[in-house]
């Protein structure tokens, strides 16, 4: 689906961005902050990978392309999402404004981590069931060497240290993470304009993703289809439709920040198997992935609580003694 819609996505985003700029719409300050953050992440990732400061002479050229691409998508979508689905932008806007400790930001970050873990568990169970029924497992997510397909599987993760850290920081410079996430909201906006009802737009997006999955993985259109290009079973289609329904509902309920966190964490969790045996070559990188996901979830949990007790009685401010019965 990414191959088919990416040019169309970029063209529509460019047209919307030009129109919004002419009309003076859009959060330009927020878009610039976001682009600078992504650029900084790309620079740090390249420095860690190459071991020197030759950021533009060595390493991926996406260090400049991705910030510009995300700026374009954000300028194109932000005004329309704020008008049609304002609840999807609240936590994201607060984060860009510097509200890192905002409880709503913490809630959406935590939900994003849970969505990524939940999706990973579901597809892991699908792999187990396919093996039981004699069907081959899905094609590995990170096996492609094309940087536009995301964080490709690489021997860098076996080297540990700064190489693994470079790959983790580089997760913020990922075309699929930003493009696919923005694509969901772009499709919701376009279909809402056509159908004039939220429920119909949501249903149309889910149906579109499901049909595309059947066509692509059935090998009916693409000659260079994924390795599991055999026709999906009814169970495969039902599971895919269920997961896509959950993702789209989470997108419209919690918004952009949750979806970006889910995409980023999901990408990290598919880089390597979770290592139990410390003797395997990728054990240190695997543990770093687990520690990173736990740290993000803990940040979301702690921030969402905003000083309140997790269970039971309320938390009293400092210098204010609790009243005794």
For each residue, the residues with C-beta under 8 A, 3 or more apart:
1: 4 5 209 212 213 216
2: 5 6 149 176 179 180
3: 6 222
4: 1 8 212
5: 1 2 8 9 183
6: 2 3 9 10 179
7: 10 11
8: 4 5 11 12
9: 5 6 12 13 179 182 183 186
10: 6 7 13 14 69 72
11: 7 8 14 15
12: 8 9 15 16 76 186 190
13: 9 10 16 17 72 73 76 77 182 186
14: 10 11 17 18 72 76
15: 11 12 18 19 76
16: 12 13 19 20 75 76 77 80
17: 13 14 20 21 26 72 73 75 76
18: 14 15 21 22
19: 15 16 22 23
20: 16 17 23 25 26 75 76 79
21: 17 18 24 25 26 75
22: 18 19
23: 19 20
24: 21
25: 20 21 79
26: 17 20 21 31 74 75 78 79
27: 30 31 74 78 79 93 96
28: 31 32 75
29: 32 33 96
30: 27 33 34 74 78 93 96 97
31: 26 27 28 34 35 71 74 75 78
32: 28 29 35 36 71
33: 29 30 36 37 96
34: 30 31 37 38 70 71 74 96
35: 31 32 38 39 67 68 70 71
36: 32 33 39 40 67
37: 33 34 40 41 172
38: 34 35 41 42 66 67 70 172 173
39: 35 36 42 43 63 64 67
40: 36 37 43 44
41: 37 38 44 45 169 170 172 173
42: 38 39 45 46 55 60 62 63 64 66 67 170 172 173
43: 39 40 46 47 55 63
44: 40 41 47 48 166 169
45: 41 42 48 49 59 63 166 167 169 170 173
46: 42 43 49 50 55 58 59 60 63 166
47: 43 44 50 51 52 53 55
48: 44 45 51 162 163 165 166 169
49: 45 46 59 156 162 163 166 167 170
50: 46 47 54 58 59
51: 47 48 162
52: 47 58
53: 47
54: 50 57 58 59
55: 42 43 46 47 58 59 63
56: 63 64
57: 54
58: 46 50 52 54 55
59: 45 46 49 50 54 55 63
60: 42 46 63 147 170 173
61: 64 65
62: 42 65 66 147 148 173 175
63: 39 42 43 45 46 55 56 59 60 66 67 173
64: 39 42 56 61 67 68
65: 61 62 68 69
66: 38 42 62 63 69 70 173 174 175 178
67: 35 36 38 39 42 63 64 70 71
68: 35 64 65 71 72
69: 10 65 66 72 73 175 178 179
70: 34 35 38 66 67 73 74 178
71: 31 32 34 35 67 68 74 75
72: 10 13 14 17 68 69 75 76
73: 13 17 69 70 76 77 178 179 182 186
74: 26 27 30 31 34 70 71 77 78 182
75: 16 17 20 21 26 28 31 71 72 78
76: 12 13 14 15 16 17 20 72 73 186
77: 13 16 73 74 80 81 182 185 186 189
78: 26 27 30 31 74 75 81 82 89
79: 20 25 26 27 82 83
80: 16 77 83 84 189
81: 77 78 84 85 86 88 89 185 189 256
82: 78 79 86 89
83: 79 80 86
84: 80 81 189 192
85: 81 88 89 185 188 189 198 252 255
86: 81 82 83 89 90
87: 90 253 255
88: 81 85 92 185 251 252 254 255 256
89: 78 81 82 85 86 92 93 255 256
90: 86 87 93 94 104 255
91: 94 95 102 104 105 107 108 254 255 257 258
92: 88 89 95 96 108 255 256 257
93: 27 30 89 90 96 97
94: 90 91 97 99 102 104 105
95: 91 92 98 99 100 102 105 257
96: 27 29 30 33 34 92 93
97: 30 93 94
98: 95
99: 94 95 102 105
100: 95 105 303
101: 105 106 303
102: 91 94 95 99 105 106 303
103: 106 107 303 304 305 306
104: 90 91 94 107 108 304
105: 91 94 95 99 100 101 102 108 109 257 303
106: 101 102 103 109 110 299 300 301 302 303 304 305 306
107: 91 103 104 110 111 254 300 303 304
108: 91 92 104 105 111 112 254 255 257 258 261 300
109: 105 106 112 113 257 258 261 296 299 300 303 304
110: 106 107 113 114 297 300 301 304
111: 107 108 114 115 250 254 258 261 300
112: 108 109 115 116 254 257 258 259 260 261 262 264 265 300
113: 109 110 116 117 261 262 265 293 296 297 300
114: 110 111 117 118 297
115: 111 112 118 119 246 247 250 258 262
116: 112 113 119 120 261 262 263 264 265 266 269 293
117: 113 114 120 121 265 269 293
118: 114 115 121 122 246
119: 115 116 122 123 243 247 262 266
120: 116 117 123 124 266 269 270
121: 117 118 124 125
122: 118 119 125 126 239 243
123: 119 120 126 127 138 243
124: 120 121 127 128
125: 121 122 128 129
126: 122 123 129 130 138 236 239
127: 123 124 130 131 137 138
128: 124 125 131 132
129: 125 126 132 133 235
130: 126 127 133 135 136 137 138
131: 127 128 134 135 137
132: 128 129
133: 129 130
134: 131
135: 130 131 230 233
136: 130 227 228
137: 127 130 131 228
138: 123 126 127 130 226 227 228
139: 143 226 227 228
140: 143 153 270
141: 150 270
142: 150 151 152 153 270 271
143: 139 140 152 153
144: 149 150 152
145: 152
146: 149 152
147: 60 62 150 152 175
148: 62 175 176
149: 2 144 146 152 175 176
150: 141 142 144 147 174 175 176 177 267
151: 142 167 170 171 174 267 271
152: 142 143 144 145 146 147 149
153: 140 142 143 157 271
154: 157 167
155: 158 159
156: 49 159 163 164 166 167
157: 153 154 163 164 167 271 272 282 285
158: 155 281 282 285
159: 155 156 163 164
160: 163 164 284 285
161: 164 165 284
162: 48 49 51 165 166
163: 48 49 156 157 159 160 166 167
164: 156 157 159 160 161 167 168 284 285 288
165: 48 161 162 168 169 288
166: 44 45 46 48 49 156 162 163 169 170
167: 45 49 151 154 156 157 163 164 170 171 271 285
168: 164 165 171 268 288 289 292
169: 41 44 45 48 165 166 172
170: 41 42 45 49 60 151 166 167 173 174
171: 151 167 168 174 177 264 267 268
172: 37 38 41 42 169 177 264
173: 38 41 42 45 60 62 63 66 170
174: 66 150 151 170 171 177 178 264 267
175: 62 66 69 147 148 149 150 178 179
176: 2 148 149 150 179 180 263 267
177: 150 171 172 174 180 181 260 263 264 267
178: 66 69 70 73 174 175 181 182 260
179: 2 6 9 69 73 175 176 182 183
180: 2 176 177 183 184 263
181: 177 178 184 185 256 259 260 263
182: 9 13 73 74 77 178 179 185 186
183: 5 9 179 180 186 187
184: 180 181 187 188 205 247 248 251 259
185: 77 81 85 88 181 182 188 189 251 256 259
186: 9 12 13 73 76 77 182 183 189 190
187: 183 184 190 191 205 208
188: 85 184 185 191 192 201 202 205 248 251 252
189: 77 80 81 84 85 185 186 192 193
190: 12 186 187 193 194
191: 187 188 194 195 200 201 204 205
192: 84 188 189 195 196 197 198 201
193: 189 190 196
194: 190 191 201
195: 191 192 200 201 204
196: 192 193 200
197: 192 200 201
198: 85 192 201 202 252
199: 202 203
200: 191 195 196 197 203 204
201: 188 191 192 194 195 197 198 204 205
202: 188 198 199 205 206 248 249 252
203: 199 200 206 207
204: 191 195 200 201 207 208
205: 184 187 188 191 201 202 208 209 248
206: 202 203 209 210 241 244 245 248
207: 203 204 210 211
208: 187 204 205 211 212
209: 1 205 206 212 213 240 244
210: 206 207 213 214 237 240 241 244
211: 207 208 214 215
212: 1 4 208 209 215 216
213: 1 209 210 216 217 232 237 240
214: 210 211 217 218 231 232 237
215: 211 212 218 220 221
216: 1 212 213 221 222 225 226 229
217: 213 214 225 226 228 229 230 231 232 236
218: 214 215 229 230 231 232
219: 222 225 229 230 231
220: 215
221: 215 216
222: 3 216 219 225 229
223:
224:
225: 216 217 219 222 229
226: 138 139 216 217 229
227: 136 138 139
228: 136 137 138 139 217
229: 216 217 218 219 222 225 226
230: 135 217 218 219
231: 214 217 218 219
232: 213 214 217 218 236 237 240
233: 135 236 237
234: 237 238
235: 129 238 239
236: 126 217 232 233 239 240
237: 210 213 214 232 233 234 240 241
238: 234 235 241 242
239: 122 126 235 236 242 243
240: 209 210 213 232 236 237 243 244
241: 206 210 237 238 244 245
242: 238 239 245 246
243: 119 122 123 239 240 246 247
244: 206 209 210 240 241 247 248
245: 206 241 242 248 249
246: 115 118 242 243 249 250
247: 115 119 184 243 244 250 251 259 262
248: 184 188 202 205 206 244 245 251 252
249: 202 245 246 252 253
250: 111 115 246 247 253 254 258 259 262
251: 88 184 185 188 247 248 254 255 258 259
252: 85 88 188 198 202 248 249 255
253: 87 249 250
254: 88 91 107 108 111 112 250 251 257 258 259
255: 85 87 88 89 90 91 92 108 251 252 258 259
256: 81 88 89 92 181 185 259 260
257: 91 92 95 105 108 109 112 254 260 261
258: 91 108 109 111 112 115 250 251 254 255 261 262
259: 112 181 184 185 247 250 251 254 255 256 262 263
260: 112 177 178 181 256 257 263 264
261: 108 109 111 112 113 116 257 258 264 265 296
262: 112 113 115 116 119 247 250 258 259 265 266
263: 116 176 177 180 181 259 260 266 267
264: 112 116 171 172 174 177 260 261 267 268
265: 112 113 116 117 261 262 268 269 293 296
266: 116 119 120 262 263 269 270
267: 150 151 171 174 176 177 263 264 270 271
268: 168 171 264 265 271 289 292 293
269: 116 117 120 265 266 289 293
270: 120 140 141 142 266 267
271: 142 151 153 157 167 267 268 285 289
272: 157 275 282 285 286 289
273: 282 286
274: 286 289 290
275: 272 278 280 282 283 286 287
276:
277: 280 283
278: 275 283
279: 283
280: 275 277 283 286
281: 158
282: 157 158 272 273 275 285 286
283: 275 277 278 279 280 286 287
284: 160 161 164 287 288
285: 157 158 160 164 167 271 272 282 288 289
286: 272 273 274 275 280 282 283 289 290
287: 275 283 284 290 291
288: 164 165 168 284 285 291 292
289: 168 268 269 271 272 274 285 286 292 293
290: 274 286 287 293 294
291: 287 288 294 295
292: 168 268 288 289 295 296
293: 113 116 117 265 268 269 289 290 296 297
294: 290 291 297 298
295: 291 292 298 299
296: 109 113 261 265 292 293 299 300
297: 110 113 114 293 294 300 301
298: 294 295 301 302
299: 106 109 295 296 302 303
300: 106 107 108 109 110 111 112 113 296 297 303 304
301: 106 110 297 298 304 305
302: 106 298 299 305
303: 100 101 102 103 105 106 107 109 299 300 306
304: 103 104 106 107 109 110 300 301
305: 103 106 301 302 308 309 310
306: 103 106 303
307: 315
308: 305 314 315
309: 305 312 313 314 315
310: 305
311:
312: 309
313: 309 322
314: 308 309
315: 307 308 309
316: 320 321 322
317: 320
318:
319:
320: 316 317
321: 316
322: 313 316
323:
324:
325:
